């Protein structure tokens, strides 16, 4: 759950050196429950480290699903920056500053070549 004073969902965090250096994209699947579309929540992919320019990408949840009041499966494929393996850490999470709660479950993250 995120929103209503808890801006961040549970976060996937991984050191980049533990990933496949030949990965070109990350596929993110999860189930989403949203009561309304009147929020500005985002699915965030964040890549950071001393040897890479900070990379923050936010995809609007309403662009991924327009379905309300039921659980729906969402998939998003994010093309990784060419130099992502120079980073130290990748984080994936929902970010929601609104007072409208969003729910996320059964998250599957896969790095693909």
PyMOL commands that set and color helices and strands:
alter all, ss='L'
color gray80, all
select helices_A, chain A and resi 16-18+61-64+84-86
alter helices_A, ss='H'
color red, helices_A
select strands_A, chain A and resi 12-15+25-34+42-48+55-60+72-79+89-95+102-112
alter strands_A, ss='S'
color yellow, strands_A
deselect
rebuild
show_as cartoon
